[in-house]
Amino acid sequence: MTSGPSGYPLIDDVLEEAIGRGGRHDPILPRGGGPAGNARLTAWTGVLLLAVVIAELITLLDVTGLIGWHVGIGIVMVALALVKSASTGWRITRYYTRHPAYVRAGPPPTLLRILGPLVIVTTLGVLGSGIALIALGEEQSRQEMFALLGQRISPITIHQVFFILFAAFTGLHVLARLVPAVVLMNGRVQHLQSGTSVPGGPGRTGTLAAALLASALAVALVLPVSGWHHDDHHFRHFQRHAVR
């Protein structure tokens, strides 16, 4: 195996992937598109999820004043994260159960194979803990559960820890996957002749539309009764004391 610019094959494989020059080949199958269709669904979902995550980060600039937006955007994140996890999980399952097309497509670079589960676990952790905060309401969310090394641990502290881990792992994932995702969104299929179409487009569009519609409905139903209120005195007090 020859080394690239870094001199470390494992790192060079990731760099090649990150700039869209990786040698991965996604076969096209009838109906749903097979690995090529799965890659496109994952790419579209990932880019939409990135946009929603950025919007969620913006709410952190004034989480007290934008608490309604923070909760609502978080609900949208849940729907898209579930679709992306399902899409990625499907590909992993098909590869390890030795489906010929997915075996031909091959796995991602080794470092990304290690990073992937960490991204999934921390994503589900931050979203799951966020859902728990909505269910508990403000008062219970700020109550101390236990102390660790002199630090008060409350439900929102757990959410904050998951968020920090999520931001770290997902940031690395985005650096490696954003360019390939944009390439796929532009309709290019690597190592295939130009003009080759990938079946299953309406199904992929329908999946994303259904996820967004379901999340919008969930926001409309959950937000009014979530117990988290804009400019609430207790929430401001909680912000100052939750992580002491």
C-alpha positions in Angstrom: 0.0 0.0 0.0 1.4 3.4 -1.0 1.1 6.4 1.3 -0.3 9.7 0.4 0.8 13.2 1.4 0.5 12.5 5.2 2.5 9.3 5.0 -0.2 7.5 7.0 -2.5 5.3 4.8 -5.3 5.4 7.3 -5.3 9.3 7.4 -4.8 9.5 3.6 -7.9 7.3 3.0 -10.0 9.8 5.0 -8.4 12.8 3.3 -9.2 11.3 -0.2 -12.8 10.7 1.0 -13.1 14.2 2.4 -12.1 16.0 -0.9 -14.4 13.7 -3.0 -11.6 11.7 -4.5 -12.2 8.4 -2.7 -12.3 5.2 -4.7 -15.6 4.0 -3.4 -18.0 2.5 -6.0 -21.8 2.3 -5.3 -23.6 -0.1 -7.6 -27.0 0.8 -8.8 -29.8 -1.7 -8.4 -33.4 -1.6 -9.7 -36.3 -0.1 -7.8 -34.6 1.5 -4.7 -31.2 2.1 -6.3 -29.2 -0.2 -4.0 -26.0 1.2 -2.5 -26.2 4.2 -4.8 -29.7 5.1 -3.8 -28.8 4.5 -0.1 -25.8 6.9 -0.5 -28.0 9.6 -1.9 -30.6 9.3 0.8 -27.9 9.5 3.5 -26.3 12.5 1.7 -29.5 14.5 1.4 -30.5 13.7 5.0 -27.1 14.5 6.3 -27.0 17.9 4.6 -30.5 18.8 5.8 -29.6 17.6 9.3 -26.4 19.8 9.2 -28.6 22.9 8.4 -30.9 22.1 11.3 -28.0 21.6 13.7 -26.6 25.0 12.7 -30.0 26.6 13.4 -30.0 24.8 16.8 -26.6 26.2 17.5 -27.8 29.7 16.7 -30.5 29.4 19.4 -27.8 28.8 22.0 -26.7 32.4 21.5 -29.9 33.3 23.5 -31.4 30.1 24.7 -33.6 31.8 27.2 -35.2 34.1 24.7 -35.2 31.4 22.0 -36.2 28.4 24.1 -39.3 27.7 22.0 -37.2 27.6 18.8 -34.5 25.5 20.6 -37.1 22.9 21.5 -38.9 23.0 18.2 -35.7 22.7 16.1 -34.6 19.8 18.4 -37.7 17.9 17.5 -37.0 18.3 13.8 -33.5 17.1 14.5 -34.9 13.9 16.0 -36.8 13.0 12.8 -33.9 13.6 10.5 -31.4 11.9 12.8 -33.7 8.8 12.8 -33.8 8.7 9.0 -30.1 9.1 8.7 -29.4 6.5 11.4 -31.8 4.1 9.6 -30.2 4.7 6.3 -26.7 4.2 7.6 -27.8 1.2 9.7 -29.3 -0.4 6.6 -26.1 -0.1 4.7 -24.0 -1.5 7.6 -26.4 -4.4 7.9 -26.4 -5.2 4.2 -22.6 -5.1 4.1 -22.1 -7.4 7.1 -24.8 -9.8 6.0 -22.8 -10.0 2.7 -25.3 -8.7 0.2 -23.2 -8.7 -3.0 -23.9 -5.1 -4.1 -23.0 -3.7 -0.7 -19.9 -5.9 -0.5 -18.8 -4.6 -3.9 -19.4 -1.0 -2.6 -17.2 -1.7 0.3 -16.9 -0.1 3.7 -15.8 3.5 4.4 -12.2 4.3 5.4 -11.2 2.6 8.7 -11.1 5.8 10.8 -14.6 6.7 9.6 -15.9 3.2 10.5 -14.6 3.9 14.0 -16.1 7.4 14.1 -19.5 6.4 12.7 -20.8 4.6 15.8 -19.6 7.4 18.1 -21.6 9.9 16.0 -24.7 7.7 16.1 -24.5 7.1 19.9 -23.9 10.7 20.8 -26.5 12.0 18.3 -29.2 9.7 19.8 -27.9 10.6 23.3 -28.3 14.3 22.8 -31.7 14.0 21.2 -32.9 11.4 23.6 -31.9 13.5 26.6 -33.5 16.5 25.0 -36.8 14.5 24.6 -36.5 13.6 28.3 -36.1 17.3 29.2 -39.3 18.1 27.3 -41.2 15.2 29.0 -39.9 16.2 32.5 -40.5 19.9 32.1 -38.4 22.8 33.4 -38.8 22.2 37.2 -37.8 18.6 37.2 -35.1 19.0 34.6 -33.2 21.4 36.8 -33.4 19.2 39.9 -30.2 17.6 41.1 -30.0 13.8 40.5 -26.7 13.2 42.1 -23.3 14.8 42.6 -20.1 13.8 40.8 -16.7 15.2 41.8 -18.4 18.1 43.5 -20.5 18.8 40.4 -24.3 18.9 40.5 -25.7 16.5 37.9 -29.2 17.2 36.7 -31.1 16.0 33.6 -30.0 19.1 31.7 -26.3 18.5 32.7 -26.5 15.1 31.0 -28.0 16.8 27.9 -25.1 19.3 27.9 -22.5 16.5 28.2 -24.0 14.6 25.3 -24.1 17.8 23.3 -20.4 18.5 23.8 -19.6 14.9 22.7 -22.0 15.2 19.8 -20.4 18.4 18.6 -16.9 17.0 18.7 -17.6 13.7 16.9 -20.1 15.2 14.5 -17.7 18.0 13.6 -15.1 15.5 12.5 -17.7 13.5 10.6 -18.9 16.6 8.7 -15.3 17.5 7.7 -14.9 14.1 6.2 -18.4 13.7 4.6 -19.6 17.1 3.5 -17.9 17.3 0.1 -18.9 13.7 -0.9 -22.5 14.5 0.2 -22.6 17.6 -1.9 -21.2 15.7 -4.9 -24.0 13.1 -4.5 -26.6 15.8 -4.2 -25.4 17.2 -7.5 -26.4 14.0 -9.1 -22.9 12.6 -9.8 -22.2 8.9 -9.3 -18.6 8.1 -9.1 -17.1 5.6 -11.6 -20.3 5.5 -13.6 -20.9 7.1 -17.0 -22.6 10.5 -16.9 -26.3 10.5 -17.3 -26.8 7.2 -15.3 -29.9 7.6 -13.2 -30.5 6.1 -9.8 -33.9 4.6 -9.3 -35.9 5.3 -6.2 -35.8 9.1 -6.3 -39.5 9.5 -5.4 -39.2 7.1 -2.5 -36.2 9.0 -1.1 -38.0 12.3 -1.5 -41.1 10.9 0.1 -39.1 9.6 3.1 -37.6 13.0 3.7 -40.9 14.8 3.2 -42.6 12.4 5.6 -39.9 13.0 8.2 -40.2 16.8 8.0 -44.0 16.6 8.0 -44.0 14.4 11.1 -41.6 16.6 12.9 -43.7 19.7 12.1 -46.8 18.0 13.5 -44.8 16.9 16.6 -43.7 20.5 17.1 -47.2 21.8 16.8 -48.5 19.2 19.3 -45.6 19.1 21.8 -44.3 22.7 22.1 -47.5 24.3 23.6 -47.5 21.7 26.4 -43.8 21.2 26.8 -43.5 23.3 30.0 -40.6 25.3 28.7 -41.5 29.0 28.5 -39.9 32.0 26.9 -38.2 34.4 29.3 -39.2 32.4 32.4 -37.6 33.5 35.7 -37.0 29.9 36.9 -35.3 29.0 33.6 -32.9 31.9 33.9 -32.2 30.9 37.5 -31.6 27.3 36.3 -29.1 28.5 33.6 -27.0 30.1 36.3 -27.0 27.2 38.7 -27.5 23.9 36.7 -23.8 23.2 36.2 -22.4 24.4 39.5 
